[in-house]
Amino acid sequence: MASARPDTPARQWAAFLSKHDPAIAGVAKAALARLRKYVPGAVELVYDNYNALVVGFGPSERAAEAIVSIALYPRWVTLFFLQGARLDDPARLLKGAGTRVRHVVLSDVAILDQPAVRGLIRQALATAPRPIDARARRRMVIRAVSAKQRPRRPVPAKAKRGPL
């Protein structure tokens, strides 16, 4: 008896996206396509975690080397700069107060095309401890799938309330 062929990362990614609201999935697909152009040669590390579906872009399969990532939540998609606290941000786009990570909420995928955001991405790539080889072949690696997950679609307001 032949064993079933495991899903490809692309099929798994599509299945992960299908759990999300179509509008959020659409922003994520478009963001992924743009980041593939802006960060050529990256290894895309996918984590379908408890809180969010995340794709990190780095030079290797080591999560610690990821430079930027996108995370899908029930109501929005966020672009994270994993060493964002070090970036020069004259337009003051970066949000967050931690010691390392900063983010930009992608209310619209066109935000990725803004010169200031493109500049932040270029700066993050240029200052990364280990650069991404732009000549390398891009590849997606499914790193982890959490057995327990928060809802991937917004919970209706009525459902949030307790019993009457």
DRENSE-661728 format. One line per field, with one value per residue (C-alpha): x, y, z; residue in one letter. Coordinates in steps of 0.05 Angstrom, whole numbers, plus 5000, padded with zeros to 4 digits. Layout:
! residues N
c1 X / ...
c2 Y / ...
c3 Z / ...
resn a / ...
! end
This chain:
! residues 164
c1 5000 / 5029 / 5033 / 4997 / 5040 / 5047 / 5018 / 5066 / 5080 / 5039 / 4978 / 4987 / 4992 / 4927 / 4893 / 4918 / 4892 / 4824 / 4812 / 4814 / 4763 / 4769 / 4787 / 4844 / 4867 / 4867 / 4911 / 4958 / 4964 / 4979 / 5029 / 5064 / 5070 / 5099 / 5147 / 5172 / 5192 / 5221 / 5259 / 5283 / 5317 / 5287 / 5269 / 5196 / 5184 / 5110 / 5082 / 5008 / 5011 / 4959 / 4950 / 4966 / 4989 / 5059 / 5108 / 5179 / 5230 / 5302 / 5367 / 5359 / 5313 / 5334 / 5276 / 5325 / 5353 / 5285 / 5286 / 5214 / 5149 / 5075 / 5023 / 4950 / 4901 / 4825 / 4816 / 4882 / 4950 / 5014 / 5084 / 5136 / 5208 / 5243 / 5300 / 5254 / 5277 / 5344 / 5313 / 5313 / 5240 / 5233 / 5161 / 5144 / 5108 / 5133 / 5090 / 5111 / 5151 / 5190 / 5266 / 5269 / 5206 / 5166 / 5106 / 5061 / 4989 / 4971 / 4900 / 4911 / 4966 / 4983 / 5018 / 5075 / 5085 / 5094 / 5165 / 5174 / 5154 / 5197 / 5254 / 5244 / 5246 / 5310 / 5341 / 5322 / 5353 / 5416 / 5428 / 5410 / 5466 / 5462 / 5440 / 5393 / 5424 / 5379 / 5404 / 5381 / 5317 / 5258 / 5227 / 5171 / 5181 / 5124 / 5157 / 5100 / 5025 / 4994 / 4941 / 4903 / 4888 / 4847 / 4791 / 4818 / 4757 / 4729 / 4682 / 4615 / 4601 / 4542 / 4584 / 4635 / 4584 / 4569 / 4501 / 4442
c2 5000 / 5067 / 5120 / 5185 / 5242 / 5296 / 5364 / 5413 / 5477 / 5516 / 5471 / 5475 / 5551 / 5553 / 5510 / 5556 / 5617 / 5585 / 5589 / 5665 / 5716 / 5724 / 5798 / 5782 / 5724 / 5771 / 5822 / 5766 / 5736 / 5804 / 5821 / 5754 / 5767 / 5837 / 5814 / 5759 / 5814 / 5859 / 5803 / 5756 / 5692 / 5688 / 5625 / 5634 / 5602 / 5589 / 5581 / 5568 / 5587 / 5593 / 5669 / 5679 / 5652 / 5678 / 5678 / 5700 / 5719 / 5703 / 5677 / 5607 / 5560 / 5590 / 5631 / 5675 / 5700 / 5723 / 5797 / 5813 / 5775 / 5781 / 5756 / 5744 / 5758 / 5753 / 5828 / 5851 / 5833 / 5861 / 5871 / 5859 / 5884 / 5836 / 5885 / 5945 / 5983 / 5994 / 6023 / 6097 / 6115 / 6189 / 6180 / 6149 / 6090 / 6036 / 6018 / 5981 / 5995 / 5931 / 5928 / 5896 / 5886 / 5941 / 5934 / 5966 / 5945 / 5931 / 5958 / 5957 / 5920 / 5985 / 6006 / 5960 / 6003 / 6068 / 6094 / 6099 / 6027 / 6003 / 6043 / 6008 / 5940 / 5958 / 5984 / 5921 / 5878 / 5920 / 5919 / 5846 / 5807 / 5754 / 5778 / 5742 / 5718 / 5749 / 5699 / 5640 / 5604 / 5625 / 5569 / 5560 / 5516 / 5497 / 5499 / 5489 / 5479 / 5489 / 5438 / 5490 / 5557 / 5618 / 5630 / 5653 / 5694 / 5751 / 5729 / 5764 / 5815 / 5775 / 5712 / 5749 / 5763 / 5714 / 5682 / 5730
c3 5000 / 4980 / 5034 / 5025 / 4999 / 5052 / 5035 / 5004 / 5043 / 4992 / 5004 / 5079 / 5074 / 5033 / 5087 / 5142 / 5104 / 5093 / 5168 / 5164 / 5142 / 5066 / 5073 / 5121 / 5078 / 5017 / 5052 / 5075 / 5005 / 4975 / 5031 / 5021 / 4946 / 4958 / 5011 / 4965 / 4916 / 4970 / 5006 / 4951 / 4970 / 5040 / 5076 / 5096 / 5164 / 5177 / 5247 / 5256 / 5330 / 5385 / 5374 / 5301 / 5234 / 5223 / 5165 / 5182 / 5129 / 5142 / 5113 / 5143 / 5179 / 5245 / 5274 / 5311 / 5245 / 5217 / 5198 / 5183 / 5190 / 5177 / 5227 / 5214 / 5269 / 5265 / 5249 / 5218 / 5189 / 5219 / 5191 / 5245 / 5244 / 5291 / 5305 / 5295 / 5357 / 5321 / 5258 / 5240 / 5232 / 5214 / 5192 / 5260 / 5230 / 5276 / 5337 / 5399 / 5461 / 5471 / 5470 / 5401 / 5360 / 5325 / 5278 / 5227 / 5221 / 5148 / 5146 / 5070 / 5033 / 4997 / 5061 / 5040 / 4978 / 5017 / 5009 / 5084 / 5095 / 5037 / 5068 / 5135 / 5100 / 5063 / 5127 / 5165 / 5111 / 5107 / 5182 / 5195 / 5230 / 5176 / 5107 / 5061 / 4996 / 4944 / 4893 / 4935 / 4917 / 4960 / 5000 / 5050 / 5111 / 5157 / 5226 / 5275 / 5278 / 5347 / 5365 / 5405 / 5371 / 5384 / 5333 / 5267 / 5249 / 5290 / 5345 / 5339 / 5394 / 5420 / 5428 / 5471 / 5526 / 5580 / 5593 / 5601
resn m / a / s / a / r / p / d / t / p / a / r / q / w / a / a / f / l / s / k / h / d / p / a / i / a / g / v / a / k / a / a / l / a / r / l / r / k / y / v / p / g / a / v / e / l / v / y / d / n / y / n / a / l / v / v / g / f / g / p / s / e / r / a / a / e / a / i / v / s / i / a / l / y / p / r / w / v / t / l / f / f / l / q / g / a / r / l / d / d / p / a / r / l / l / k / g / a / g / t / r / v / r / h / v / v / l / s / d / v / a / i / l / d / q / p / a / v / r / g / l / i / r / q / a / l / a / t / a / p / r / p / i / d / a / r / a / r / r / r / m / v / i / r / a / v / s / a / k / q / r / p / r / r / p / v / p / a / k / a / k / r / g / p / l
! end
